[in-house]
Amino acid sequence: MKKLILIISSLLLANCQYAPKVDTVGRSGTFDKSRAEQLTNDLVICRELVDSNVNYFVEGYAYVHNWVIRPQTLFIVPKMEYKEKKYMDNCLSGRGHSVIGRN
């Protein structure tokens, strides 16, 4: 039982560590000039938008579902999607930044 609690709590804490990797040298195809000087401001704005639109209880359950429940059912149950990462990437892409990877 202690191992299950440890796994669940570590998965919930792993949700707090998302930091997208953004190409600050290149430009997106939708903008004529580089938007790298606005990256910090856009990260703060996108984080606020994501925080107001994501239910972190459901997001934490998605981690538990994908890493604990699915292996126990031999991966018959479909994988749940992580919305926080998707919303953050979409927000930054919409603001003209090229998201190239995730942490």
MOPAC internal coordinates of N, CA, C and O (Angstrom, degrees):
PM7 1SCF
backbone

  N    0.0000 0     0.00 0     0.00 0    0    0    0
  C    1.4453 1     0.00 0     0.00 0    1    0    0
  C    1.5252 1   111.09 1     0.00 0    2    1    0
  O    1.2310 1   120.51 1   141.56 1    3    2    1
  N    1.3312 1   116.64 1   -38.44 1    3    2    1
  C    1.4599 1   120.25 1   179.92 1    5    3    2
  C    1.5252 1   110.79 1   -65.42 1    6    5    3
  O    1.2310 1   120.48 1   145.15 1    7    6    5
  N    1.3359 1   116.70 1   -34.85 1    7    6    5
  C    1.4590 1   120.00 1   178.89 1    9    7    6
  C    1.5230 1   111.07 1   -66.35 1   10    9    7
  O    1.2310 1   120.56 1   140.34 1   11   10    9
  N    1.3341 1   116.53 1   -39.66 1   11   10    9
  C    1.4554 1   120.39 1   178.64 1   13   11   10
  C    1.5231 1   110.86 1   -64.03 1   14   13   11
  O    1.2310 1   120.05 1   137.14 1   15   14   13
  N    1.3170 1   117.52 1   -42.86 1   15   14   13
  C    1.4661 1   121.25 1   178.19 1   17   15   14
  C    1.5289 1   110.06 1   -64.01 1   18   17   15
  O    1.2310 1   120.22 1   139.42 1   19   18   17
  N    1.3224 1   117.18 1   -40.58 1   19   18   17
  C    1.4556 1   121.02 1   178.25 1   21   19   18
  C    1.5242 1   111.15 1   -64.06 1   22   21   19
  O    1.2310 1   119.96 1   137.77 1   23   22   21
  N    1.3058 1   117.68 1   -42.23 1   23   22   21
  C    1.4668 1   121.54 1   178.69 1   25   23   22
  C    1.5157 1   110.68 1   -64.37 1   26   25   23
  O    1.2310 1   120.37 1   134.06 1   27   26   25
  N    1.3082 1   116.90 1   -45.94 1   27   26   25
  C    1.4666 1   120.49 1  -179.02 1   29   27   26
  C    1.5193 1   111.13 1   -63.79 1   30   29   27
  O    1.2310 1   119.75 1   136.05 1   31   30   29
  N    1.3215 1   118.09 1   -43.95 1   31   30   29
  C    1.4647 1   119.92 1  -179.14 1   33   31   30
  C    1.5174 1   111.52 1   -68.38 1   34   33   31
  O    1.2310 1   119.59 1   143.54 1   35   34   33
  N    1.3242 1   118.39 1   -36.46 1   35   34   33
  C    1.4698 1   119.56 1   178.32 1   37   35   34
  C    1.5158 1   111.01 1   -69.27 1   38   37   35
  O    1.2310 1   119.90 1   144.90 1   39   38   37
  N    1.3139 1   117.79 1   -35.10 1   39   38   37
  C    1.4561 1   120.14 1   177.14 1   41   39   38
  C    1.5193 1   111.58 1   -68.73 1   42   41   39
  O    1.2310 1   120.60 1   142.92 1   43   42   41
  N    1.3175 1   116.46 1   -37.08 1   43   42   41
  C    1.4591 1   119.14 1   177.49 1   45   43   42
  C    1.5227 1   111.26 1   -67.64 1   46   45   43
  O    1.2310 1   120.02 1   142.87 1   47   46   45
  N    1.3182 1   117.58 1   -37.13 1   47   46   45
  C    1.4619 1   120.57 1   177.91 1   49   47   46
  C    1.5199 1   111.83 1   -72.24 1   50   49   47
  O    1.2310 1   119.94 1   150.38 1   51   50   49
  N    1.3117 1   117.72 1   -29.62 1   51   50   49
  C    1.4626 1   120.48 1   178.21 1   53   51   50
  C    1.5195 1   111.04 1   -64.03 1   54   53   51
  O    1.2310 1   120.29 1   155.34 1   55   54   53
  N    1.3161 1   117.04 1   -24.66 1   55   54   53
  C    1.4578 1   121.92 1   178.71 1   57   55   54
  C    1.5221 1   112.13 1   -65.52 1   58   57   55
  O    1.2310 1   119.76 1   155.09 1   59   58   57
  N    1.3241 1   118.06 1   -24.91 1   59   58   57
  C    1.4628 1   121.86 1  -176.27 1   61   59   58
  C    1.5240 1   113.02 1   -82.57 1   62   61   59
  O    1.2310 1   119.06 1   175.92 1   63   62   61
  N    1.3054 1   119.41 1    -4.08 1   63   62   61
  C    1.4511 1   121.62 1  -171.60 1   65   63   62
  C    1.5169 1   114.07 1  -102.94 1   66   65   63
  O    1.2310 1   118.86 1  -162.97 1   67   66   65
  N    1.3047 1   119.79 1    17.03 1   67   66   65
  C    1.4557 1   120.54 1  -176.55 1   69   67   66
  C    1.5185 1   111.20 1   -73.01 1   70   69   67
  O    1.2310 1   120.70 1   -53.48 1   71   70   69
  N    1.3109 1   116.26 1   126.52 1   71   70   69
  C    1.4588 1   122.62 1   175.74 1   73   71   70
  C    1.5270 1   108.07 1  -142.59 1   74   73   71
  O    1.2310 1   119.60 1   -70.38 1   75   74   73
  N    1.3299 1   118.37 1   109.62 1   75   74   73
  C    1.4608 1   119.94 1  -178.00 1   77   75   74
  C    1.5257 1   111.57 1   -70.66 1   78   77   75
  O    1.2310 1   120.70 1   -31.32 1   79   78   77
  N    1.3150 1   116.27 1   148.68 1   79   78   77
  C    1.4564 1   121.54 1   174.36 1   81   79   78
  C    1.5207 1   107.37 1   -96.20 1   82   81   79
  O    1.2310 1   120.90 1   -56.78 1   83   82   81
  N    1.3263 1   115.88 1   123.22 1   83   82   81
  C    1.4554 1   121.41 1  -173.87 1   85   83   82
  C    1.5191 1   109.14 1  -118.25 1   86   85   83
  O    1.2310 1   120.82 1   -44.89 1   87   86   85
  N    1.3392 1   116.05 1   135.11 1   87   86   85
  C    1.4533 1   122.21 1   175.97 1   89   87   86
  C    1.5300 1   108.25 1   -77.68 1   90   89   87
  O    1.2310 1   120.17 1   -71.66 1   91   90   89
  N    1.3394 1   117.29 1   108.34 1   91   90   89
  C    1.4651 1   120.30 1  -176.23 1   93   91   90
  C    1.5177 1   113.06 1   -91.01 1   94   93   91
  O    1.2310 1   119.60 1   171.40 1   95   94   93
  N    1.3177 1   118.37 1    -8.60 1   95   94   93
  C    1.4642 1   120.84 1  -179.83 1   97   95   94
  C    1.5176 1   111.21 1   -89.76 1   98   97   95
  O    1.2310 1   120.39 1   135.79 1   99   98   97
  N    1.3197 1   116.86 1   -44.21 1   99   98   97
  C    1.4535 1   121.51 1  -177.40 1  101   99   98
  C    1.5122 1   112.03 1   -78.22 1  102  101   99
  O    1.2310 1   121.46 1    -6.87 1  103  102  101
  N    1.3290 1   114.81 1   173.13 1  103  102  101
  C    1.4600 1   120.85 1   178.28 1  105  103  102
  C    1.5187 1   108.88 1  -121.22 1  106  105  103
  O    1.2310 1   121.11 1   -28.42 1  107  106  105
  N    1.2879 1   115.47 1   151.58 1  107  106  105
  C    1.4588 1   120.62 1   173.52 1  109  107  106
  C    1.5150 1   107.97 1   -76.77 1  110  109  107
  O    1.2310 1   119.98 1   -22.36 1  111  110  109
  N    1.3066 1   117.65 1   157.64 1  111  110  109
  C    1.4588 1   121.15 1  -177.73 1  113  111  110
  C    1.5103 1   114.09 1   -69.91 1  114  113  111
  O    1.2310 1   119.51 1   166.94 1  115  114  113
  N    1.3256 1   118.54 1   -13.06 1  115  114  113
  C    1.4560 1   120.75 1  -175.81 1  117  115  114
  C    1.5310 1   113.34 1   -91.33 1  118  117  115
  O    1.2310 1   119.70 1   168.78 1  119  118  117
  N    1.3307 1   118.17 1   -11.22 1  119  118  117
  C    1.4595 1   120.84 1  -177.14 1  121  119  118
  C    1.5260 1   109.65 1  -121.79 1  122  121  119
  O    1.2310 1   120.70 1   -34.75 1  123  122  121
  N    1.3371 1   116.27 1   145.25 1  123  122  121
  C    1.4599 1   121.19 1  -179.14 1  125  123  122
  C    1.5161 1   112.68 1   -81.13 1  126  125  123
  O    1.2310 1   119.70 1   152.47 1  127  126  125
  N    1.3135 1   118.17 1   -27.53 1  127  126  125
  C    1.4651 1   120.42 1  -178.90 1  129  127  126
  C    1.5244 1   109.99 1  -122.12 1  130  129  127
  O    1.2310 1   120.96 1   -16.33 1  131  130  129
  N    1.3192 1   115.77 1   163.67 1  131  130  129
  C    1.4505 1   121.94 1  -178.71 1  133  131  130
  C    1.5250 1   110.53 1   -68.92 1  134  133  131
  O    1.2310 1   120.67 1   -37.65 1  135  134  133
  N    1.3262 1   116.32 1   142.35 1  135  134  133
  C    1.4601 1   121.61 1   179.33 1  137  135  134
  C    1.5249 1   111.09 1  -110.95 1  138  137  135
  O    1.2310 1   119.86 1  -162.10 1  139  138  137
  N    1.3422 1   117.86 1    17.90 1  139  138  137
  C    1.4594 1   121.85 1  -175.09 1  141  139  138
  C    1.5264 1   111.96 1   -63.58 1  142  141  139
  O    1.2310 1   119.56 1   149.93 1  143  142  141
  N    1.3240 1   118.44 1   -30.07 1  143  142  141
  C    1.4657 1   119.76 1  -179.01 1  145  143  142
  C    1.5259 1   111.88 1   -69.72 1  146  145  143
  O    1.2310 1   119.59 1   164.39 1  147  146  145
  N    1.3202 1   118.38 1   -15.61 1  147  146  145
  C    1.4600 1   122.88 1   178.76 1  149  147  146
  C    1.5276 1   113.18 1   -99.34 1  150  149  147
  O    1.2310 1   119.92 1  -172.90 1  151  150  149
  N    1.3453 1   117.75 1     7.10 1  151  150  149
  C    1.4566 1   121.31 1  -172.92 1  153  151  150
  C    1.5274 1   112.99 1   -61.14 1  154  153  151
  O    1.2310 1   119.93 1   133.47 1  155  154  153
  N    1.3259 1   117.75 1   -46.53 1  155  154  153
  C    1.4696 1   120.26 1  -178.03 1  157  155  154
  C    1.5251 1   110.96 1   -63.63 1  158  157  155
  O    1.2310 1   120.59 1   136.22 1  159  158  157
  N    1.3163 1   116.49 1   -43.78 1  159  158  157
  C    1.4677 1   121.13 1   178.17 1  161  159  158
  C    1.5269 1   110.48 1   -62.44 1  162  161  159
  O    1.2310 1   120.25 1   135.80 1  163  162  161
  N    1.3346 1   117.13 1   -44.20 1  163  162  161
  C    1.4583 1   120.76 1  -179.83 1  165  163  162
  C    1.5238 1   112.08 1   -66.74 1  166  165  163
  O    1.2310 1   119.68 1   144.90 1  167  166  165
  N    1.3394 1   118.21 1   -35.10 1  167  166  165
  C    1.4622 1   120.70 1   176.54 1  169  167  166
  C    1.5309 1   111.04 1   -62.66 1  170  169  167
  O    1.2310 1   120.48 1   138.12 1  171  170  169
  N    1.3302 1   116.68 1   -41.88 1  171  170  169
  C    1.4708 1   120.77 1   179.78 1  173  171  170
  C    1.5261 1   110.20 1   -66.55 1  174  173  171
  O    1.2310 1   120.16 1   135.28 1  175  174  173
  N    1.3230 1   117.30 1   -44.72 1  175  174  173
  C    1.4637 1   120.70 1  -179.35 1  177  175  174
  C    1.5217 1   110.69 1   -65.05 1  178  177  175
  O    1.2310 1   120.12 1   135.56 1  179  178  177
  N    1.3326 1   117.38 1   -44.44 1  179  178  177
  C    1.4646 1   120.58 1   179.38 1  181  179  178
  C    1.5232 1   111.23 1   -64.95 1  182  181  179
  O    1.2310 1   119.77 1   141.74 1  183  182  181
  N    1.3304 1   118.03 1   -38.26 1  183  182  181
  C    1.4683 1   120.94 1   178.27 1  185  183  182
  C    1.5314 1   110.22 1   -61.96 1  186  185  183
  O    1.2310 1   120.23 1   138.67 1  187  186  185
  N    1.3444 1   117.16 1   -41.33 1  187  186  185
  C    1.4594 1   120.37 1   178.54 1  189  187  186
  C    1.5218 1   111.22 1   -65.45 1  190  189  187
  O    1.2310 1   120.28 1   139.12 1  191  190  189
  N    1.3331 1   117.07 1   -40.88 1  191  190  189
  C    1.4575 1   120.30 1   178.21 1  193  191  190
  C    1.5268 1   111.74 1   -64.72 1  194  193  191
  O    1.2310 1   120.86 1   137.46 1  195  194  193
  N    1.3237 1   115.95 1   -42.54 1  195  194  193
  C    1.4653 1   120.27 1   179.59 1  197  195  194
  C    1.5278 1   110.04 1   -65.46 1  198  197  195
  O    1.2310 1   120.05 1   135.76 1  199  198  197
  N    1.3234 1   117.51 1   -44.24 1  199  198  197
  C    1.4679 1   120.65 1  -179.34 1  201  199  198
  C    1.5292 1   111.88 1   -61.24 1  202  201  199
  O    1.2310 1   120.31 1   146.45 1  203  202  201
  N    1.3163 1   117.00 1   -33.55 1  203  202  201
  C    1.4645 1   119.11 1  -179.22 1  205  203  202
  C    1.5238 1   112.90 1   -82.86 1  206  205  203
  O    1.2310 1   119.58 1   168.26 1  207  206  205
  N    1.3413 1   118.40 1   -11.74 1  207  206  205
  C    1.4588 1   120.83 1  -176.82 1  209  207  206
  C    1.5199 1   115.06 1  -117.40 1  210  209  207
  O    1.2310 1   119.62 1  -179.00 1  211  210  209
  N    1.3192 1   118.33 1     1.00 1  211  210  209
  C    1.4633 1   121.39 1  -178.90 1  213  211  210
  C    1.5197 1   109.08 1  -116.91 1  214  213  211
  O    1.2310 1   120.70 1   -47.44 1  215  214  213
  N    1.3199 1   116.28 1   132.56 1  215  214  213
  C    1.4570 1   122.15 1   174.06 1  217  215  214
  C    1.5259 1   106.75 1   -88.51 1  218  217  215
  O    1.2310 1   119.87 1   -70.72 1  219  218  217
  N    1.3236 1   117.85 1   109.28 1  219  218  217
  C    1.4649 1   121.09 1  -174.21 1  221  219  218
  C    1.5216 1   112.86 1   -73.40 1  222  221  219
  O    1.2310 1   119.90 1   160.96 1  223  222  221
  N    1.3249 1   117.79 1   -19.04 1  223  222  221
  C    1.4572 1   119.44 1   173.00 1  225  223  222
  C    1.5329 1   109.73 1   -67.25 1  226  225  223
  O    1.2310 1   120.62 1   134.79 1  227  226  225
  N    1.3262 1   116.43 1   -45.21 1  227  226  225
  C    1.4650 1   121.12 1   177.99 1  229  227  226
  C    1.5290 1   109.98 1   -67.42 1  230  229  227
  O    1.2310 1   120.44 1   142.23 1  231  230  229
  N    1.3138 1   116.77 1   -37.77 1  231  230  229
  C    1.4754 1   120.66 1   178.83 1  233  231  230
  C    1.5335 1   110.29 1   -64.46 1  234  233  231
  O    1.2310 1   120.13 1   138.94 1  235  234  233
  N    1.3230 1   117.36 1   -41.06 1  235  234  233
  C    1.4550 1   120.68 1   176.84 1  237  235  234
  C    1.5191 1   111.57 1   -66.45 1  238  237  235
  O    1.2310 1   120.70 1   142.18 1  239  238  237
  N    1.3436 1   116.26 1   -37.82 1  239  238  237
  C    1.4539 1   119.23 1   176.79 1  241  239  238
  C    1.5276 1   110.87 1   -64.20 1  242  241  239
  O    1.2310 1   120.08 1   145.71 1  243  242  241
  N    1.3273 1   117.45 1   -34.29 1  243  242  241
  C    1.4693 1   120.29 1   178.48 1  245  243  242
  C    1.5262 1   110.20 1   -61.69 1  246  245  243
  O    1.2310 1   120.01 1   139.76 1  247  246  245
  N    1.3361 1   117.59 1   -40.24 1  247  246  245
  C    1.4738 1   120.46 1   176.68 1  249  247  246
  C    1.5283 1   110.90 1   -63.55 1  250  249  247
  O    1.2310 1   120.45 1   134.09 1  251  250  249
  N    1.3246 1   116.75 1   -45.91 1  251  250  249
  C    1.4681 1   120.42 1   179.58 1  253  251  250
  C    1.5259 1   109.73 1   -63.70 1  254  253  251
  O    1.2310 1   120.36 1   137.85 1  255  254  253
  N    1.3053 1   116.91 1   -42.15 1  255  254  253
  C    1.4624 1   121.52 1   179.63 1  257  255  254
  C    1.5315 1   111.09 1   -60.83 1  258  257  255
  O    1.2310 1   120.78 1   132.28 1  259  258  257
  N    1.3408 1   116.12 1   -47.72 1  259  258  257
  C    1.4709 1   119.92 1  -175.60 1  261  259  258
  C    1.5185 1   113.55 1   -73.74 1  262  261  259
  O    1.2310 1   119.82 1   149.74 1  263  262  261
  N    1.3290 1   117.94 1   -30.26 1  263  262  261
  C    1.4618 1   120.34 1  -174.32 1  265  263  262
  C    1.5217 1   114.37 1  -104.65 1  266  265  263
  O    1.2310 1   119.52 1   164.68 1  267  266  265
  N    1.3391 1   118.52 1   -15.32 1  267  266  265
  C    1.4628 1   120.41 1  -179.47 1  269  267  266
  C    1.5302 1   111.00 1  -119.35 1  270  269  267
  O    1.2310 1   120.18 1   126.09 1  271  270  269
  N    1.3195 1   117.26 1   -53.91 1  271  270  269
  C    1.4611 1   121.03 1  -173.99 1  273  271  270
  C    1.5278 1   111.94 1   -71.52 1  274  273  271
  O    1.2310 1   119.91 1   134.19 1  275  274  273
  N    1.3251 1   117.78 1   -45.81 1  275  274  273
  C    1.4722 1   120.10 1  -178.60 1  277  275  274
  C    1.5197 1   112.65 1   -59.49 1  278  277  275
  O    1.2310 1   118.74 1   133.40 1  279  278  277
  N    1.3489 1   120.00 1   -46.60 1  279  278  277
  C    1.4734 1   117.88 1   178.06 1  281  279  278
  C    1.5266 1   113.00 1   -62.34 1  282  281  279
  O    1.2310 1   120.10 1   147.55 1  283  282  281
  N    1.3187 1   117.41 1   -32.45 1  283  282  281
  C    1.4609 1   119.71 1   179.50 1  285  283  282
  C    1.5174 1   112.46 1   -70.66 1  286  285  283
  O    1.2310 1   120.04 1   155.74 1  287  286  285
  N    1.3316 1   117.53 1   -24.26 1  287  286  285
  C    1.4651 1   121.51 1   177.62 1  289  287  286
  C    1.5229 1   111.21 1   -99.49 1  290  289  287
  O    1.2310 1   120.78 1  -163.51 1  291  290  289
  N    1.3332 1   116.11 1    16.49 1  291  290  289
  C    1.4678 1   123.01 1   179.65 1  293  291  290
  C    1.5293 1   112.26 1    57.49 1  294  293  291
  O    1.2310 1   120.87 1  -143.66 1  295  294  293
  N    1.3279 1   115.94 1    36.34 1  295  294  293
  C    1.4617 1   125.22 1   174.46 1  297  295  294
  C    1.5295 1   113.00 1    62.09 1  298  297  295
  O    1.2310 1   120.29 1  -153.94 1  299  298  297
  N    1.3190 1   117.05 1    26.06 1  299  298  297
  C    1.4623 1   120.73 1   175.66 1  301  299  298
  C    1.5286 1   109.92 1   -76.41 1  302  301  299
  O    1.2310 1   120.64 1   143.42 1  303  302  301
  N    1.3143 1   116.37 1   -36.58 1  303  302  301
  C    1.4621 1   122.08 1   179.84 1  305  303  302
  C    1.5294 1   108.54 1   -72.67 1  306  305  303
  O    1.2310 1   119.19 1   -45.05 1  307  306  305
  N    1.3430 1   119.14 1   134.95 1  307  306  305
  C    1.4648 1   120.01 1  -178.85 1  309  307  306
  C    1.5272 1   112.71 1   -67.03 1  310  309  307
  O    1.2310 1   121.18 1   -25.94 1  311  310  309
  N    1.3170 1   115.36 1   154.06 1  311  310  309
  C    1.4622 1   122.31 1  -178.51 1  313  311  310
  C    1.5294 1   110.17 1   -75.14 1  314  313  311
  O    1.2310 1   120.63 1   -40.09 1  315  314  313
  N    1.3303 1   116.39 1   139.91 1  315  314  313
  C    1.4660 1   121.48 1   176.29 1  317  315  314
  C    1.5227 1   109.38 1   -87.74 1  318  317  315
  O    1.2310 1   120.72 1   -31.64 1  319  318  317
  N    1.3142 1   116.22 1   148.36 1  319  318  317
  C    1.4628 1   122.59 1  -178.26 1  321  319  318
  C    1.5288 1   110.59 1   -89.42 1  322  321  319
  O    1.2310 1   120.69 1   -37.42 1  323  322  321
  N    1.3448 1   116.28 1   142.58 1  323  322  321
  C    1.4582 1   121.71 1   175.42 1  325  323  322
  C    1.5241 1   108.12 1   -91.24 1  326  325  323
  O    1.2310 1   120.18 1   -66.39 1  327  326  325
  N    1.3168 1   117.27 1   113.61 1  327  326  325
  C    1.4606 1   120.82 1  -174.63 1  329  327  326
  C    1.5253 1   113.00 1   -80.69 1  330  329  327
  O    1.2310 1   119.69 1   149.48 1  331  330  329
  N    1.3258 1   118.20 1   -30.52 1  331  330  329
  C    1.4617 1   120.33 1  -176.99 1  333  331  330
  C    1.5226 1   111.45 1   -59.06 1  334  333  331
  O    1.2310 1   120.22 1   131.69 1  335  334  333
  N    1.3083 1   117.18 1   -48.31 1  335  334  333
  C    1.4633 1   121.15 1  -178.13 1  337  335  334
  C    1.5240 1   110.84 1   -66.08 1  338  337  335
  O    1.2310 1   120.59 1   138.59 1  339  338  337
  N    1.3207 1   116.48 1   -41.41 1  339  338  337
  C    1.4610 1   120.51 1  -179.95 1  341  339  338
  C    1.5306 1   110.84 1   -63.56 1  342  341  339
  O    1.2310 1   120.44 1   133.99 1  343  342  341
  N    1.3430 1   116.77 1   -46.01 1  343  342  341
  C    1.4686 1   120.58 1  -179.82 1  345  343  342
  C    1.5236 1   111.55 1   -63.79 1  346  345  343
  O    1.2310 1   120.35 1   138.85 1  347  346  345
  N    1.3410 1   116.93 1   -41.15 1  347  346  345
  C    1.4638 1   120.38 1  -179.41 1  349  347  346
  C    1.5257 1   110.68 1   -65.33 1  350  349  347
  O    1.2310 1   120.25 1   135.82 1  351  350  349
  N    1.3235 1   117.13 1   -44.18 1  351  350  349
  C    1.4689 1   120.55 1   178.49 1  353  351  350
  C    1.5244 1   111.47 1   -63.04 1  354  353  351
  O    1.2310 1   120.46 1   137.49 1  355  354  353
  N    1.3325 1   116.73 1   -42.51 1  355  354  353
  C    1.4644 1   120.42 1   179.14 1  357  355  354
  C    1.5240 1   111.82 1   -65.09 1  358  357  355
  O    1.2310 1   120.37 1   141.01 1  359  358  357
  N    1.3215 1   116.89 1   -38.99 1  359  358  357
  C    1.4590 1   121.01 1   179.64 1  361  359  358
  C    1.5297 1   110.84 1   -64.56 1  362  361  359
  O    1.2310 1   120.54 1   133.20 1  363  362  361
  N    1.3354 1   116.57 1   -46.80 1  363  362  361
  C    1.4605 1   119.79 1  -179.72 1  365  363  362
  C    1.5245 1   111.42 1   -67.27 1  366  365  363
  O    1.2310 1   120.11 1   141.64 1  367  366  365
  N    1.3222 1   117.39 1   -38.36 1  367  366  365
  C    1.4686 1   120.33 1   177.88 1  369  367  366
  C    1.5219 1   110.65 1   -64.92 1  370  369  367
  O    1.2310 1   120.57 1   141.18 1  371  370  369
  N    1.3277 1   116.52 1   -38.82 1  371  370  369
  C    1.4560 1   120.55 1   178.03 1  373  371  370
  C    1.5139 1   112.87 1   -67.00 1  374  373  371
  O    1.2310 1   120.00 1   156.80 1  375  374  373
  N    1.3213 1   117.60 1   -23.20 1  375  374  373
  C    1.4582 1   121.69 1   178.14 1  377  375  374
  C    1.5243 1   112.08 1   -92.51 1  378  377  375
  O    1.2310 1   120.20 1  -173.79 1  379  378  377
  N    1.3425 1   117.22 1     6.21 1  379  378  377
  C    1.4577 1   120.42 1   173.82 1  381  379  378
  C    1.5012 1   115.64 1    94.68 1  382  381  379
  O    1.2310 1   118.97 1  -163.44 1  383  382  381
  N    1.3173 1   119.58 1    16.56 1  383  382  381
  C    1.4577 1   122.11 1   178.73 1  385  383  382
  C    1.5288 1   109.09 1  -104.83 1  386  385  383
  O    1.2310 1   120.79 1   -34.72 1  387  386  385
  N    1.3293 1   116.10 1   145.28 1  387  386  385
  C    1.4558 1   120.88 1   178.20 1  389  387  386
  C    1.5290 1   108.41 1   -95.95 1  390  389  387
  O    1.2310 1   120.39 1   -71.16 1  391  390  389
  N    1.3248 1   116.86 1   108.84 1  391  390  389
  C    1.4551 1   122.11 1   177.69 1  393  391  390
  C    1.5179 1   107.09 1   -85.51 1  394  393  391
  O    1.2310 1   120.79 1   -61.23 1  395  394  393
  N    1.3442 1   116.10 1   118.77 1  395  394  393
  C    1.4665 1   119.89 1  -174.52 1  397  395  394
  C    1.5094 1   113.09 1  -107.54 1  398  397  395
  O    1.2310 1   119.03 1   167.58 1  399  398  397
  N    1.3163 1   119.45 1   -12.42 1  399  398  397
  C    1.4552 1   120.57 1  -179.19 1  401  399  398
  C    1.4989 1   111.64 1  -172.23 1  402  401  399
  O    1.2310 1   121.97 1    -2.32 1  403  402  401
  N    1.3324 1   113.83 1   177.68 1  403  402  401
  C    1.4610 1   120.87 1  -178.89 1  405  403  402
  C    1.5086 1   109.33 1  -131.03 1  406  405  403
  O    1.2310 1   120.98 1   -24.16 1  407  406  405
  N    1.3148 1   115.73 1   155.84 1  407  406  405
  C    1.4743 1   121.99 1   171.94 1  409  407  406
  C    1.4854 1   109.58 1   -92.56 1  410  409  407
  O    1.2310 1   120.10 1   180.00 1  411  410  409

